[in-house]
């Protein structure tokens, strides 16, 4: 569920290029992927390891070009 506190702001960014500086958390061992998770923290401090909150993650699904 997406919070109504920030969802309208996200809708304004549809179609815009967004640049973030994060750490990539691999989901599979494959070189080519279409689903990514990025963390604001290195893997040893990320949410998956229990040392940060879920607000520190970004989930990205790539669209076919």
PDB file of N, CA, C, O and CB in Angstrom:
ATOM      1  N   UNK A   1       0.842  -1.181   0.000  1.00  0.00           N
ATOM      2  CA  UNK A   1       0.000   0.000   0.000  1.00  0.00           C
ATOM      3  C   UNK A   1       0.887   1.243   0.000  1.00  0.00           C
ATOM      4  O   UNK A   1       1.857   1.315   0.754  1.00  0.00           O
ATOM      5  CB  UNK A   1      -0.958  -0.002   1.221  1.00  0.00           C
ATOM      6  N   UNK A   2       0.565   2.199  -0.824  1.00  0.00           N
ATOM      7  CA  UNK A   2       1.343   3.424  -0.930  1.00  0.00           C
ATOM      8  C   UNK A   2       0.685   4.503  -0.080  1.00  0.00           C
ATOM      9  O   UNK A   2      -0.527   4.708  -0.149  1.00  0.00           O
ATOM     10  CB  UNK A   2       1.467   3.881  -2.409  1.00  0.00           C
ATOM     11  N   UNK A   3       1.489   5.185   0.716  1.00  0.00           N
ATOM     12  CA  UNK A   3       0.976   6.241   1.578  1.00  0.00           C
ATOM     13  C   UNK A   3       0.458   7.412   0.745  1.00  0.00           C
ATOM     14  O   UNK A   3       1.101   7.816  -0.224  1.00  0.00           O
ATOM     15  CB  UNK A   3       2.067   6.716   2.549  1.00  0.00           C
ATOM     16  N   UNK A   4      -0.682   7.950   1.111  1.00  0.00           N
ATOM     17  CA  UNK A   4      -1.229   9.120   0.420  1.00  0.00           C
ATOM     18  C   UNK A   4      -0.413  10.367   0.686  1.00  0.00           C
ATOM     19  O   UNK A   4      -0.608  11.383   0.019  1.00  0.00           O
ATOM     20  CB  UNK A   4      -2.664   9.353   0.837  1.00  0.00           C
ATOM     21  N   UNK A   5       0.502  10.314   1.651  1.00  0.00           N
ATOM     22  CA  UNK A   5       1.323  11.483   1.974  1.00  0.00           C
ATOM     23  C   UNK A   5       2.304  11.829   0.865  1.00  0.00           C
ATOM     24  O   UNK A   5       2.634  13.000   0.678  1.00  0.00           O
ATOM     25  CB  UNK A   5       2.079  11.246   3.260  1.00  0.00           C
ATOM     26  N   UNK A   6       2.775  10.828   0.127  1.00  0.00           N
ATOM     27  CA  UNK A   6       3.758  11.131  -0.912  1.00  0.00           C
ATOM     28  C   UNK A   6       3.358  10.642  -2.281  1.00  0.00           C
ATOM     29  O   UNK A   6       4.014  11.006  -3.258  1.00  0.00           O
ATOM     30  CB  UNK A   6       5.068  10.541  -0.552  1.00  0.00           C
ATOM     31  N   UNK A   7       2.330   9.844  -2.411  1.00  0.00           N
ATOM     32  CA  UNK A   7       1.950   9.302  -3.709  1.00  0.00           C
ATOM     33  C   UNK A   7       1.614  10.388  -4.740  1.00  0.00           C
ATOM     34  O   UNK A   7       2.059  10.273  -5.882  1.00  0.00           O
ATOM     35  CB  UNK A   7       0.767   8.380  -3.542  1.00  0.00           C
ATOM     36  N   UNK A   8       0.848  11.443  -4.395  1.00  0.00           N
ATOM     37  CA  UNK A   8       0.585  12.488  -5.402  1.00  0.00           C
ATOM     38  C   UNK A   8       1.864  13.132  -5.924  1.00  0.00           C
ATOM     39  O   UNK A   8       1.938  13.497  -7.097  1.00  0.00           O
ATOM     40  CB  UNK A   8      -0.317  13.563  -4.815  1.00  0.00           C
ATOM     41  N   UNK A   9       2.869  13.277  -5.067  1.00  0.00           N
ATOM     42  CA  UNK A   9       4.144  13.845  -5.510  1.00  0.00           C
ATOM     43  C   UNK A   9       4.837  12.924  -6.513  1.00  0.00           C
ATOM     44  O   UNK A   9       5.466  13.393  -7.461  1.00  0.00           O
ATOM     45  CB  UNK A   9       5.064  14.100  -4.305  1.00  0.00           C
ATOM     46  N   UNK A  10       4.718  11.614  -6.301  1.00  0.00           N
ATOM     47  CA  UNK A  10       5.325  10.664  -7.223  1.00  0.00           C
ATOM     48  C   UNK A  10       4.643  10.710  -8.587  1.00  0.00           C
ATOM     49  O   UNK A  10       5.306  10.582  -9.616  1.00  0.00           O
ATOM     50  CB  UNK A  10       5.259   9.252  -6.647  1.00  0.00           C
ATOM     51  N   UNK A  11       3.350  10.887  -8.600  1.00  0.00           N
ATOM     52  CA  UNK A  11       2.626  10.948  -9.871  1.00  0.00           C
ATOM     53  C   UNK A  11       3.114  12.102 -10.738  1.00  0.00           C
ATOM     54  O   UNK A  11       3.077  12.008 -11.965  1.00  0.00           O
ATOM     55  CB  UNK A  11       1.126  11.086  -9.621  1.00  0.00           C
ATOM     56  N   UNK A  12       3.563  13.174 -10.129  1.00  0.00           N
ATOM     57  CA  UNK A  12       4.078  14.322 -10.882  1.00  0.00           C
ATOM     58  C   UNK A  12       5.386  13.979 -11.599  1.00  0.00           C
ATOM     59  O   UNK A  12       5.779  14.688 -12.525  1.00  0.00           O
ATOM     60  CB  UNK A  12       4.294  15.518  -9.945  1.00  0.00           C
ATOM     61  N   UNK A  13       6.059  12.914 -11.190  1.00  0.00           N
ATOM     62  CA  UNK A  13       7.342  12.533 -11.772  1.00  0.00           C
ATOM     63  C   UNK A  13       7.230  11.510 -12.898  1.00  0.00           C
ATOM     64  O   UNK A  13       8.241  11.121 -13.482  1.00  0.00           O
ATOM     65  CB  UNK A  13       8.228  11.989 -10.704  1.00  0.00           C
ATOM     66  N   UNK A  14       6.016  11.071 -13.208  1.00  0.00           N
ATOM     67  CA  UNK A  14       5.830  10.082 -14.277  1.00  0.00           C
ATOM     68  C   UNK A  14       6.393  10.636 -15.577  1.00  0.00           C
ATOM     69  O   UNK A  14       6.041  11.736 -16.003  1.00  0.00           O
ATOM     70  CB  UNK A  14       4.326   9.712 -14.445  1.00  0.00           C
ATOM     71  N   UNK A  15       7.275   9.854 -16.203  1.00  0.00           N
ATOM     72  CA  UNK A  15       7.893  10.266 -17.466  1.00  0.00           C
ATOM     73  C   UNK A  15       9.158  11.094 -17.301  1.00  0.00           C
ATOM     74  O   UNK A  15       9.838  11.387 -18.284  1.00  0.00           O
ATOM     75  CB  UNK A  15       6.911  11.042 -18.267  1.00  0.00           C
ATOM     76  N   UNK A  16       9.482  11.476 -16.070  1.00  0.00           N
ATOM     77  CA  UNK A  16      10.679  12.275 -15.805  1.00  0.00           C
ATOM     78  C   UNK A  16      11.866  11.360 -15.517  1.00  0.00           C
ATOM     79  O   UNK A  16      11.697  10.252 -15.009  1.00  0.00           O
ATOM     80  CB  UNK A  16      10.443  13.240 -14.620  1.00  0.00           C
ATOM     81  N   UNK A  17      13.051  11.827 -15.842  1.00  0.00           N
ATOM     82  CA  UNK A  17      14.267  11.101 -15.473  1.00  0.00           C
ATOM     83  C   UNK A  17      14.597  11.430 -14.029  1.00  0.00           C
ATOM     84  O   UNK A  17      14.606  12.598 -13.639  1.00  0.00           O
ATOM     85  CB  UNK A  17      15.461  11.462 -16.416  1.00  0.00           C
ATOM     86  N   UNK A  18      14.871  10.398 -13.231  1.00  0.00           N
ATOM     87  CA  UNK A  18      15.161  10.576 -11.817  1.00  0.00           C
ATOM     88  C   UNK A  18      16.541   9.994 -11.536  1.00  0.00           C
ATOM     89  O   UNK A  18      16.835   8.871 -11.946  1.00  0.00           O
ATOM     90  CB  UNK A  18      14.071   9.901 -10.924  1.00  0.00           C
ATOM     91  N   UNK A  19      17.382  10.741 -10.848  1.00  0.00           N
ATOM     92  CA  UNK A  19      18.723  10.279 -10.502  1.00  0.00           C
ATOM     93  C   UNK A  19      18.811  10.134  -8.984  1.00  0.00           C
ATOM     94  O   UNK A  19      18.542  11.081  -8.245  1.00  0.00           O
ATOM     95  CB  UNK A  19      19.817  11.264 -11.036  1.00  0.00           C
ATOM     96  N   UNK A  20      19.190   8.939  -8.528  1.00  0.00           N
ATOM     97  CA  UNK A  20      19.399   8.685  -7.104  1.00  0.00           C
ATOM     98  C   UNK A  20      20.740   8.001  -6.927  1.00  0.00           C
ATOM     99  O   UNK A  20      21.195   7.282  -7.816  1.00  0.00           O
ATOM    100  CB  UNK A  20      18.251   7.819  -6.506  1.00  0.00           C
ATOM    101  N   UNK A  21      21.370   8.216  -5.797  1.00  0.00           N
ATOM    102  CA  UNK A  21      22.631   7.544  -5.480  1.00  0.00           C
ATOM    103  C   UNK A  21      22.349   6.528  -4.386  1.00  0.00           C
ATOM    104  O   UNK A  21      22.128   6.889  -3.230  1.00  0.00           O
ATOM    105  CB  UNK A  21      23.740   8.567  -5.036  1.00  0.00           C
ATOM    106  N   UNK A  22      22.359   5.256  -4.760  1.00  0.00           N
ATOM    107  CA  UNK A  22      22.036   4.166  -3.853  1.00  0.00           C
ATOM    108  C   UNK A  22      22.973   2.999  -4.090  1.00  0.00           C
ATOM    109  O   UNK A  22      23.837   3.040  -4.965  1.00  0.00           O
ATOM    110  CB  UNK A  22      20.579   3.727  -4.024  1.00  0.00           C
ATOM    111  N   UNK A  23      22.785   1.959  -3.293  1.00  0.00           N
ATOM    112  CA  UNK A  23      23.514   0.709  -3.446  1.00  0.00           C
ATOM    113  C   UNK A  23      22.575  -0.315  -4.067  1.00  0.00           C
ATOM    114  O   UNK A  23      21.435  -0.461  -3.627  1.00  0.00           O
ATOM    115  CB  UNK A  23      24.075   0.205  -2.078  1.00  0.00           C
ATOM    116  N   UNK A  24      23.044  -1.020  -5.079  1.00  0.00           N
ATOM    117  CA  UNK A  24      22.263  -2.048  -5.747  1.00  0.00           C
ATOM    118  C   UNK A  24      22.303  -3.330  -4.930  1.00  0.00           C
ATOM    119  O   UNK A  24      23.377  -3.798  -4.550  1.00  0.00           O
ATOM    120  CB  UNK A  24      22.785  -2.295  -7.176  1.00  0.00           C
ATOM    121  N   UNK A  25      21.126  -3.900  -4.660  1.00  0.00           N
ATOM    122  CA  UNK A  25      21.036  -5.182  -3.972  1.00  0.00           C
ATOM    123  C   UNK A  25      20.607  -6.208  -5.012  1.00  0.00           C
ATOM    124  O   UNK A  25      19.469  -6.172  -5.480  1.00  0.00           O
ATOM    125  CB  UNK A  25      20.028  -5.129  -2.752  1.00  0.00           C
ATOM    126  N   UNK A  26      21.501  -7.122  -5.382  1.00  0.00           N
ATOM    127  CA  UNK A  26      21.161  -8.108  -6.402  1.00  0.00           C
ATOM    128  C   UNK A  26      20.027  -9.021  -5.944  1.00  0.00           C
ATOM    129  O   UNK A  26      19.999  -9.461  -4.794  1.00  0.00           O
ATOM    130  CB  UNK A  26      22.388  -8.939  -6.759  1.00  0.00           C
ATOM    131  N   UNK A  27      19.105  -9.297  -6.839  1.00  0.00           N
ATOM    132  CA  UNK A  27      17.994 -10.189  -6.524  1.00  0.00           C
ATOM    133  C   UNK A  27      18.227 -11.586  -7.075  1.00  0.00           C
ATOM    134  O   UNK A  27      17.695 -12.564  -6.550  1.00  0.00           O
ATOM    135  CB  UNK A  27      16.694  -9.627  -7.071  1.00  0.00           C
ATOM    136  N   UNK A  28      19.015 -11.678  -8.123  1.00  0.00           N
ATOM    137  CA  UNK A  28      19.357 -12.975  -8.706  1.00  0.00           C
ATOM    138  C   UNK A  28      20.835 -12.946  -9.064  1.00  0.00           C
ATOM    139  O   UNK A  28      21.479 -11.899  -8.994  1.00  0.00           O
ATOM    140  CB  UNK A  28      18.471 -13.298  -9.966  1.00  0.00           C
ATOM    141  N   UNK A  29      21.360 -14.083  -9.443  1.00  0.00           N
ATOM    142  CA  UNK A  29      22.743 -14.154  -9.886  1.00  0.00           C
ATOM    143  C   UNK A  29      22.893 -13.881 -11.375  1.00  0.00           C
ATOM    144  O   UNK A  29      23.998 -13.951 -11.914  1.00  0.00           O
ATOM    145  CB  UNK A  29      23.316 -15.502  -9.559  1.00  0.00           C
ATOM    146  N   UNK A  30      21.783 -13.570 -12.042  1.00  0.00           N
ATOM    147  CA  UNK A  30      21.824 -13.342 -13.484  1.00  0.00           C
ATOM    148  C   UNK A  30      22.381 -11.958 -13.807  1.00  0.00           C
ATOM    149  O   UNK A  30      22.197 -11.009 -13.045  1.00  0.00           O
ATOM    150  CB  UNK A  30      20.427 -13.500 -14.088  1.00  0.00           C
ATOM    151  N   UNK A  31      23.063 -11.858 -14.944  1.00  0.00           N
ATOM    152  CA  UNK A  31      23.613 -10.566 -15.373  1.00  0.00           C
ATOM    153  C   UNK A  31      22.504  -9.618 -15.817  1.00  0.00           C
ATOM    154  O   UNK A  31      22.513  -8.440 -15.460  1.00  0.00           O
ATOM    155  CB  UNK A  31      24.622 -10.766 -16.516  1.00  0.00           C
ATOM    156  N   UNK A  32      21.552 -10.126 -16.592  1.00  0.00           N
ATOM    157  CA  UNK A  32      20.435  -9.302 -17.073  1.00  0.00           C
ATOM    158  C   UNK A  32      19.245  -9.471 -16.128  1.00  0.00           C
ATOM    159  O   UNK A  32      18.818 -10.591 -15.849  1.00  0.00           O
ATOM    160  CB  UNK A  32      20.037  -9.692 -18.539  1.00  0.00           C
ATOM    161  N   UNK A  33      18.720  -8.355 -15.641  1.00  0.00           N
ATOM    162  CA  UNK A  33      17.566  -8.373 -14.749  1.00  0.00           C
ATOM    163  C   UNK A  33      16.598  -7.271 -15.168  1.00  0.00           C
ATOM    164  O   UNK A  33      16.994  -6.309 -15.827  1.00  0.00           O
ATOM    165  CB  UNK A  33      18.003  -8.194 -13.263  1.00  0.00           C
ATOM    166  N   UNK A  34      15.350  -7.408 -14.792  1.00  0.00           N
ATOM    167  CA  UNK A  34      14.373  -6.353 -15.070  1.00  0.00           C
ATOM    168  C   UNK A  34      13.726  -5.845 -13.784  1.00  0.00           C
ATOM    169  O   UNK A  34      12.867  -4.964 -13.827  1.00  0.00           O
ATOM    170  CB  UNK A  34      13.294  -6.867 -16.030  1.00  0.00           C
ATOM    171  N   UNK A  35      14.133  -6.391 -12.648  1.00  0.00           N
ATOM    172  CA  UNK A  35      13.598  -6.008 -11.348  1.00  0.00           C
ATOM    173  C   UNK A  35      14.784  -5.772 -10.409  1.00  0.00           C
ATOM    174  O   UNK A  35      15.615  -6.661 -10.222  1.00  0.00           O
ATOM    175  CB  UNK A  35      12.621  -7.108 -10.779  1.00  0.00           C
ATOM    176  N   UNK A  36      14.859  -4.599  -9.830  1.00  0.00           N
ATOM    177  CA  UNK A  36      15.991  -4.223  -8.984  1.00  0.00           C
ATOM    178  C   UNK A  36      15.505  -3.696  -7.645  1.00  0.00           C
ATOM    179  O   UNK A  36      14.389  -3.189  -7.530  1.00  0.00           O
ATOM    180  CB  UNK A  36      16.863  -3.172  -9.681  1.00  0.00           C
ATOM    181  N   UNK A  37      16.348  -3.822  -6.645  1.00  0.00           N
ATOM    182  CA  UNK A  37      16.135  -3.169  -5.356  1.00  0.00           C
ATOM    183  C   UNK A  37      17.390  -2.362  -5.058  1.00  0.00           C
ATOM    184  O   UNK A  37      18.507  -2.869  -5.161  1.00  0.00           O
ATOM    185  CB  UNK A  37      15.829  -4.215  -4.207  1.00  0.00           C
ATOM    186  N   UNK A  38      17.195  -1.112  -4.691  1.00  0.00           N
ATOM    187  CA  UNK A  38      18.288  -0.223  -4.327  1.00  0.00           C
ATOM    188  C   UNK A  38      18.119   0.162  -2.862  1.00  0.00           C
ATOM    189  O   UNK A  38      17.001   0.361  -2.386  1.00  0.00           O
ATOM    190  CB  UNK A  38      18.322   1.043  -5.245  1.00  0.00           C
ATOM    191  N   UNK A  39      19.234   0.263  -2.158  1.00  0.00           N
ATOM    192  CA  UNK A  39      19.222   0.631  -0.748  1.00  0.00           C
ATOM    193  C   UNK A  39      20.006   1.920  -0.540  1.00  0.00           C
ATOM    194  O   UNK A  39      21.012   2.163  -1.207  1.00  0.00           O
ATOM    195  CB  UNK A  39      19.806  -0.503   0.118  1.00  0.00           C
ATOM    196  N   UNK A  40      19.537   2.734   0.386  1.00  0.00           N
ATOM    197  CA  UNK A  40      20.269   3.949   0.741  1.00  0.00           C
ATOM    198  C   UNK A  40      21.532   3.619   1.521  1.00  0.00           C
ATOM    199  O   UNK A  40      22.399   4.473   1.701  1.00  0.00           O
ATOM    200  CB  UNK A  40      19.381   4.889   1.557  1.00  0.00           C
ATOM    201  N   UNK A  41      21.634   2.370   1.985  1.00  0.00           N
ATOM    202  CA  UNK A  41      22.774   1.936   2.799  1.00  0.00           C
ATOM    203  C   UNK A  41      23.490   0.758   2.144  1.00  0.00           C
ATOM    204  O   UNK A  41      22.884   0.037   1.351  1.00  0.00           O
ATOM    205  CB  UNK A  41      22.310   1.551   4.216  1.00  0.00           C
ATOM    206  N   UNK A  42      24.766   0.551   2.460  1.00  0.00           N
ATOM    207  CA  UNK A  42      25.463  -0.650   1.978  1.00  0.00           C
ATOM    208  C   UNK A  42      24.742  -1.905   2.462  1.00  0.00           C
ATOM    209  O   UNK A  42      23.970  -1.849   3.419  1.00  0.00           O
ATOM    210  CB  UNK A  42      26.941  -0.660   2.456  1.00  0.00           C
ATOM    211  N   UNK A  43      24.986  -3.009   1.818  1.00  0.00           N
ATOM    212  CA  UNK A  43      24.276  -4.256   2.120  1.00  0.00           C
ATOM    213  C   UNK A  43      24.361  -4.625   3.598  1.00  0.00           C
ATOM    214  O   UNK A  43      23.383  -5.125   4.154  1.00  0.00           O
ATOM    215  CB  UNK A  43      24.837  -5.391   1.279  1.00  0.00           C
ATOM    216  N   UNK A  44      25.493  -4.394   4.248  1.00  0.00           N
ATOM    217  CA  UNK A  44      25.612  -4.781   5.661  1.00  0.00           C
ATOM    218  C   UNK A  44      24.794  -3.892   6.601  1.00  0.00           C
ATOM    219  O   UNK A  44      24.695  -4.195   7.790  1.00  0.00           O
ATOM    220  CB  UNK A  44      27.065  -4.743   6.080  1.00  0.00           C
ATOM    221  N   UNK A  45      24.211  -2.812   6.100  1.00  0.00           N
ATOM    222  CA  UNK A  45      23.355  -1.940   6.911  1.00  0.00           C
ATOM    223  C   UNK A  45      21.957  -1.798   6.327  1.00  0.00           C
ATOM    224  O   UNK A  45      21.193  -0.936   6.760  1.00  0.00           O
ATOM    225  CB  UNK A  45      23.989  -0.568   7.048  1.00  0.00           C
ATOM    226  N   UNK A  46      21.612  -2.624   5.358  1.00  0.00           N
ATOM    227  CA  UNK A  46      20.344  -2.452   4.644  1.00  0.00           C
ATOM    228  C   UNK A  46      19.169  -3.068   5.403  1.00  0.00           C
ATOM    229  O   UNK A  46      19.356  -3.786   6.385  1.00  0.00           O
ATOM    230  CB  UNK A  46      20.439  -3.071   3.255  1.00  0.00           C
ATOM    231  N   UNK A  47      17.976  -2.779   4.937  1.00  0.00           N
ATOM    232  CA  UNK A  47      16.745  -3.266   5.543  1.00  0.00           C
ATOM    233  C   UNK A  47      16.690  -4.794   5.548  1.00  0.00           C
ATOM    234  O   UNK A  47      16.233  -5.397   6.519  1.00  0.00           O
ATOM    235  CB  UNK A  47      15.538  -2.700   4.805  1.00  0.00           C
ATOM    236  N   UNK A  48      17.148  -5.412   4.478  1.00  0.00           N
ATOM    237  CA  UNK A  48      17.099  -6.866   4.362  1.00  0.00           C
ATOM    238  C   UNK A  48      17.903  -7.515   5.494  1.00  0.00           C
ATOM    239  O   UNK A  48      17.546  -8.590   5.976  1.00  0.00           O
ATOM    240  CB  UNK A  48      17.639  -7.319   2.983  1.00  0.00           C
ATOM    241  N   UNK A  49      18.988  -6.859   5.913  1.00  0.00           N
ATOM    242  CA  UNK A  49      19.816  -7.386   7.001  1.00  0.00           C
ATOM    243  C   UNK A  49      19.288  -6.964   8.370  1.00  0.00           C
ATOM    244  O   UNK A  49      19.845  -7.372   9.390  1.00  0.00           O
ATOM    245  CB  UNK A  49      21.259  -6.919   6.838  1.00  0.00           C
ATOM    246  N   UNK A  50      18.241  -6.168   8.416  1.00  0.00           N
ATOM    247  CA  UNK A  50      17.620  -5.770   9.673  1.00  0.00           C
ATOM    248  C   UNK A  50      18.211  -4.563  10.347  1.00  0.00           C
ATOM    249  O   UNK A  50      17.948  -4.335  11.528  1.00  0.00           O
ATOM    250  CB  UNK A  50      17.675  -6.874  10.596  1.00  0.00           C
ATOM    251  N   UNK A  51      19.009  -3.773   9.636  1.00  0.00           N
ATOM    252  CA  UNK A  51      19.662  -2.636  10.287  1.00  0.00           C
ATOM    253  C   UNK A  51      19.184  -1.281   9.772  1.00  0.00           C
ATOM    254  O   UNK A  51      19.799  -0.260  10.081  1.00  0.00           O
ATOM    255  CB  UNK A  51      21.147  -2.738  10.102  1.00  0.00           C
ATOM    256  N   UNK A  52      18.102  -1.247   8.997  1.00  0.00           N
ATOM    257  CA  UNK A  52      17.522   0.005   8.525  1.00  0.00           C
ATOM    258  C   UNK A  52      16.037  -0.241   8.290  1.00  0.00           C
ATOM    259  O   UNK A  52      15.580  -1.384   8.320  1.00  0.00           O
ATOM    260  CB  UNK A  52      18.235   0.521   7.216  1.00  0.00           C
ATOM    261  N   UNK A  53      15.295   0.816   8.060  1.00  0.00           N
ATOM    262  CA  UNK A  53      13.860   0.675   7.819  1.00  0.00           C
ATOM    263  C   UNK A  53      13.554   0.489   6.344  1.00  0.00           C
ATOM    264  O   UNK A  53      14.398   0.742   5.485  1.00  0.00           O
ATOM    265  CB  UNK A  53      13.115   1.884   8.350  1.00  0.00           C
ATOM    266  N   UNK A  54      12.333   0.044   6.060  1.00  0.00           N
ATOM    267  CA  UNK A  54      11.946  -0.183   4.675  1.00  0.00           C
ATOM    268  C   UNK A  54      11.911   1.101   3.858  1.00  0.00           C
ATOM    269  O   UNK A  54      11.930   1.047   2.629  1.00  0.00           O
ATOM    270  CB  UNK A  54      10.600  -0.850   4.625  1.00  0.00           C
ATOM    271  N   UNK A  55      11.860   2.256   4.520  1.00  0.00           N
ATOM    272  CA  UNK A  55      11.890   3.531   3.805  1.00  0.00           C
ATOM    273  C   UNK A  55      13.235   3.771   3.120  1.00  0.00           C
ATOM    274  O   UNK A  55      13.358   4.685   2.303  1.00  0.00           O
ATOM    275  CB  UNK A  55      11.589   4.674   4.766  1.00  0.00           C
ATOM    276  N   UNK A  56      14.237   2.965   3.443  1.00  0.00           N
ATOM    277  CA  UNK A  56      15.561   3.133   2.834  1.00  0.00           C
ATOM    278  C   UNK A  56      15.713   2.350   1.532  1.00  0.00           C
ATOM    279  O   UNK A  56      16.782   2.368   0.921  1.00  0.00           O
ATOM    280  CB  UNK A  56      16.637   2.701   3.812  1.00  0.00           C
ATOM    281  N   UNK A  57      14.644   1.658   1.100  1.00  0.00           N
ATOM    282  CA  UNK A  57      14.702   0.849  -0.122  1.00  0.00           C
ATOM    283  C   UNK A  57      13.905   1.471  -1.254  1.00  0.00           C
ATOM    284  O   UNK A  57      12.913   2.165  -1.033  1.00  0.00           O
ATOM    285  CB  UNK A  57      14.189  -0.552   0.150  1.00  0.00           C
ATOM    286  N   UNK A  58      14.359   1.206  -2.473  1.00  0.00           N
ATOM    287  CA  UNK A  58      13.639   1.563  -3.689  1.00  0.00           C
ATOM    288  C   UNK A  58      13.531   0.326  -4.547  1.00  0.00           C
ATOM    289  O   UNK A  58      14.534  -0.346  -4.789  1.00  0.00           O
ATOM    290  CB  UNK A  58      14.343   2.719  -4.457  1.00  0.00           C
ATOM    291  N   UNK A  59      12.352   0.014  -5.006  1.00  0.00           N
ATOM    292  CA  UNK A  59      12.127  -1.133  -5.874  1.00  0.00           C
ATOM    293  C   UNK A  59      11.858  -0.606  -7.277  1.00  0.00           C
ATOM    294  O   UNK A  59      11.024   0.280  -7.467  1.00  0.00           O
ATOM    295  CB  UNK A  59      10.939  -2.021  -5.359  1.00  0.00           C
ATOM    296  N   UNK A  60      12.567  -1.153  -8.257  1.00  0.00           N
ATOM    297  CA  UNK A  60      12.450  -0.662  -9.629  1.00  0.00           C
ATOM    298  C   UNK A  60      12.126  -1.818 -10.555  1.00  0.00           C
ATOM    299  O   UNK A  60      12.791  -2.854 -10.525  1.00  0.00           O
ATOM    300  CB  UNK A  60      13.748   0.047 -10.079  1.00  0.00           C
ATOM    301  N   UNK A  61      11.106  -1.639 -11.374  1.00  0.00           N
ATOM    302  CA  UNK A  61      10.765  -2.590 -12.426  1.00  0.00           C
ATOM    303  C   UNK A  61      11.050  -1.908 -13.760  1.00  0.00           C
ATOM    304  O   UNK A  61      10.492  -0.849 -14.048  1.00  0.00           O
ATOM    305  CB  UNK A  61       9.259  -3.059 -12.325  1.00  0.00           C
ATOM    306  N   UNK A  62      11.902  -2.498 -14.561  1.00  0.00           N
ATOM    307  CA  UNK A  62      12.263  -1.906 -15.853  1.00  0.00           C
ATOM    308  C   UNK A  62      11.183  -2.225 -16.888  1.00  0.00           C
ATOM    309  O   UNK A  62      10.618  -3.318 -16.912  1.00  0.00           O
ATOM    310  CB  UNK A  62      13.650  -2.428 -16.334  1.00  0.00           C
ATOM    311  N   UNK A  63      10.922  -1.257 -17.719  1.00  0.00           N
ATOM    312  CA  UNK A  63       9.938  -1.410 -18.785  1.00  0.00           C
ATOM    313  C   UNK A  63      10.681  -1.693 -20.087  1.00  0.00           C
ATOM    314  O   UNK A  63      11.749  -1.128 -20.324  1.00  0.00           O
ATOM    315  CB  UNK A  63       9.037  -0.136 -18.914  1.00  0.00           C
ATOM    316  N   UNK A  64      10.131  -2.552 -20.923  1.00  0.00           N
ATOM    317  CA  UNK A  64      10.755  -2.816 -22.230  1.00  0.00           C
ATOM    318  C   UNK A  64      10.849  -1.525 -23.030  1.00  0.00           C
ATOM    319  O   UNK A  64       9.897  -0.748 -23.092  1.00  0.00           O
ATOM    320  CB  UNK A  64       9.953  -3.884 -23.024  1.00  0.00           C
ATOM    321  N   UNK A  65      12.001  -1.309 -23.637  1.00  0.00           N
ATOM    322  CA  UNK A  65      12.199  -0.076 -24.421  1.00  0.00           C
ATOM    323  C   UNK A  65      11.569  -0.218 -25.793  1.00  0.00           C
ATOM    324  O   UNK A  65      11.629   0.711 -26.598  1.00  0.00           O
ATOM    325  CB  UNK A  65      13.702   0.255 -24.561  1.00  0.00           C
TER     326      UNK A  65
END
